[in-house]
């Protein structure tokens, strides 16, 4: 786990050990997306 910094745009991401996202992070992003579409 750690922080990843994009060299071109300087964005910082929190992710897993060998990928930019984790399974829990993907689930959370999907839930937030569904919630925002439902309650606009």
N, C-alpha and C positions, 0 to 999 in steps of 0.2 A: 504494500500500500504506500501511497505517497502522492506528491504533487508533481504535476507535469506542466512545463512551460513551453508554449508554442514559440519557436524561434522567429517565425515570420510576423505574428501579430501580438506576441507577448501575453496572450491569454493564459490563465492558470487554471488547471483542472485537477480535481481530486479523483483518484482512481485506484484501481487494483495494482497488484504487484507487476503484472505483465500486460496490462491493458489499460485503456483510458477510462473504463467504466467497470462497475461491479454489477452483479445480478440485482442486488438490493437497490442500487442507484438507478438501474433501468426500470425497475418496478415503480420506484418513487416518481421518476420522470413521467411514466405512463399515467399514473394516478393523478398527478398534477395536471397533465394535459387534458385528461378526461373531465376532471373537475372544472377546469377553466372553460371548456366547451359547454358544459352543462349549465353553469351559473353565470353566463355573460349577461 
